[in-house]
Amino acid sequence: MVHFHRFSINEAARHPKKGLLIHWREFLTIRRFEDGPKLFGGHLETIVRSPKPEFSARLSVGTASSETPFDGHLTILGSGLYWGIESGGKLADLLTRRDKHKYEGRELNLYLFHGTVYWHVWTHANSWEKGEFAAWRTGSQDVRPLDLLFGRRRYWYEDVDTAELAIQMPEGAYPVKATLQRQLFGRPKSKRRQVSWTVDVEAPKGIPNRYDTSGGWKGDRVYGFGVKLAERRPNWIVDAKAAIEARILKDRADTGFREPQPVEE
C-alpha cells in the first residue's frame, strides 16, 4: 500500500511582514509503506506580496548528495512559486557530474533586477574557473530604454579645492585633509547633470567617532569619510569644518561614545 504524507505551513501567519500577503508551504512525501523507503519527496512554496519591478526564473540540478537534486522558482513582480524535489539524485548526478566538480550541480538562471537582465546558462552555481564556460553563458544586459540610449545614471567627482583643517573635539584637535568636490549625477551620453557639493575627508591619525564593542580589535576611529555641503560658498572651509565636526559628534551620540581609546604612537 502506498502511503502519502502531506502537511502545510502558513508562514505569513507565523511571521507576518509588511507587504506580504501569502506565504504558504506545502510538503509531500510518498512511501511504499508507512515506514518504507521514500518513493518521492518534495515541496511547493507560494509567495504573494506587494508588486516589485522584478522577474526571475531558475532551474537548479544538483548531484546525488543534494538535499533537493531538482529545484527552482518562477517569480513575476516579486510573487511566485518555489519548488524542490528530494528524489532523482542519480538522474541529477548523471546530468551534472564532472570529475573536477564532483559536488557541484548546474543551473539555468534568468532574472531581472533594477532594469538589468542577468543570466547563467547551465553553469556551476557556487564555483567557476576562468575560461571554463563560453563568455555568453554568463552575462547581463540593460533593458531600460534610457539606459540603452544614454547609459546608466552614475556619479562623477571633480576635485575643486583642498584645505588642511584641525577638527575640534572636546578632548582635543585632529588634523584632516579636506577636498572640496563637485559631485555630478547623470547619464554618460546625456548633457543633463545634477550638481551638488561634497567634501572628501582624510584623517591620517584617525578621529575617535564610535564606541568600540570589539574590545580594541576594530578600534574607535574613522580615517576617511565624506560629508555633504548645501552649496559652495567662498568660505567653504568654515562649512566643511562644521559639517565634519557634526558628523563625528553624531556618530558618537549614535554609538554611545564617551572617551577615546589610547593609541600607541
N, C-alpha and C positions, 0 to 999 in steps of 0.2 A: 504494500500500500504506500503510495506516495504521500508524504507529509509536507504541508505548506505552513510556513510560519511568517506572519506579516504583522508589522507594528508601525505606528506613526508617531511623529513628534511635531508639535506645533511650536516651532522656535519663536515665532512672533509673539506668542502669548508668554513664553518663558522669558524672553529677552526683548521687550518692546523697544523700538528705536524710532526716532523721528523720520518720517518719510517711508518707513517700511510698512507695507500693507499686508503682505502674505509672506510667510517663510515656513514652508511645510516640508517635512522629510518623511519619505516612505521607504521601508526596508522589507525585502522579501527573501526568504530562504526556502529552498526546496530540497528535501532529503527523501531517499528511497524508503527509509523507516524513520521513526521519531529520533532515534539516536544513531542512525546510519550515516554513511558518507554523504557529503554535500553534493547535490547534483547541480545546483545553481544558487548563486547569492548575488544580490545587487541592491542598489538604492537609487532613488529618484528624489531630487530636491527642487522645489518650486519656490521662486522668489519673485514677488511683485512689489515694486517700490516706485516712488515718485520718478517721473521721466528724467533721464540724463542723456546728453548727446553722445551716447556710446553704443558700440556694437562689438560683439566678439563671438567667435566660433572656434572650438578646439576639439580635436580628437587625439587622444594620447594612447599609444600602445606600448605597454611595458614589457616585462620579462616574466619568466616563471616565478621569480621571487617577489613580484609586485603584489601589493595588497589588493589592488584593483588593476589587473592586466589591461583592461579596457575602460577608459573613462573619457569624459568630455563635457562640453556645455555649449549652449547657444543662448546668447542674451541679445535683446533688442531694447534700446533706450534704457538700459540698466536692469531690466527684468528678464527672467528667462528660466531655463531648465538646466540642472546639473545632474549628471548620472555617472554611475560606476558599476562595473560588472566584476565580481570576485572570481568568476570561473574563466576557463580558457587560457590558463597560464602557458601551457605547452604551445598552443597556437600563437600566442603573442611572442613567445620566445623564438619560434620559427620565423616570424615576420621581422624581428628586430635584432636578433643576436648577431654580434660580430666578435671575433676573438679579442680585439683590443678594447671593446666596450661591452664586456660581458654582462654588466648590470645596468646598462643604460638603454632605456626604451627610445622610441621615436615619437614625434608629434607633428600634426598638421595644425597650424595655429594662424588665425586671421583675426585682427581686432582693429577697431577704430577708436582713437583716443585723442581728444583735443585737436581734431581736424587733420590727423595723420593716420594713414593705414599702415599697419605693421604685419609682416607675415614670416612664418617659418614653414618650410615645405619638407616634411619628413627628415627632420634634424633631431639631434640629441637635445633634450630639454635642459640638462644640467651641466653638460660639458661639451667642449668643442676643441678641435685642433685647427690651426691655421692652414687653410688650403684643403681641408678635408671635404668640404662641400663647395659646389659652384656658387659664385657670389649671388646669383639671382635667387637662391633658395632661402636666403635670409635678407630682409631689407625693409624699407619703409618708403612711403610716398605721401606728400602733402596732397590733400584733396579739396581744400577750401579754394574757391576761385581767386580771391585776393592774394592768398599765399602763393599760388601758382604764377600769377601775373607779376606781383611785386615783391615776393619773398616774405618770409615770416617776420613779424614785428620783433624787434630786438633793441638792446641798449647800446649806445656808444658813449665813450667818455673822452673828453678833451681837457688836458691839464691847462689851467689858465694862470695860476699864481701859486706861490709857495711861501710859507712862513714858519719860523721856529717859535713855538709857544711854550709857556710854563703853565700847566694846568693846576689850579689851586684846589687842594682838598683840605679838610680840617686838620689832617696830620702833617701836611707839607705840600710841596710843589713837585710836579712830574713833567719832564721835558717831552715834547712831542713835535713831530714834523707834520704840518697841516697843508694839504694840497687842495686848492680850490679847483673843482672840476665842473665843466659844463656837461650835463647829462642829456643826451638826446635819445628819444624813443620813437621808432617808426619802422617803416619797411625799407629794405636796401634800395629798391628800384623806384621809390616814391620820394618826392621832394618834401612832402609834408613831415614835419618833425615836432614832437612835443619837447620843449626845452625846460629843464629845471636845473637846480644847483645843488651840489653835494660837496662835502669835504672828506677827503680820504685821510685817515689819521694813522700815523706810525708812532708807536711808543716803544723805543728801543729798550728801556728799562722796565716797561710794563706799568700799568696803573691798577692798583687793587680795586676790584669792582664787584666781587661776589664772595659770598660765604662758601668756603671750600668744604664740601661734605666728604671728600675722599681722604681727609686726614693729612693733606700735604702733597699727595701724588699728582693731582691735577693743578694745584696752585690756586691762588685767589686773584690772579692778574690777567688783564687783557693787553695784547700787544699790537693789535691793529683792528680797526673798525671804520665805519663811515657814519656821518650824520648829514641830515638834510638842512638846507637853508631855504627860507621862504623866497628870498630873492638875493641878487648880488648887489650889495651896496659898496660905495667907495671904501669904507672902513670895514670890509667883510671880516677882518681878523677879530673884531670885537664880537660879531655874531657867532663866528666859529668857536671862539673860546667859551662863550656862554653855552652853545649847543653841546660841546664836548663835555663840559662840566655837568650839565644837566643830564646827559646820557649816563655818565658814571654814577651820579647820585641816584638816578632811577634804578640802575642795576643793583646798587647797594640796598636800596629800600625793598626791592622785589625779592632779594635773596636772604635778607636778614643779616647783612654785613655789619660788623661792629669795629674790629680793629684789624689792620693789615698784618699779615704774617711776616716774620723776619726773613730777610733774603740774604743769603751768603754772597758777599762781594768777591 
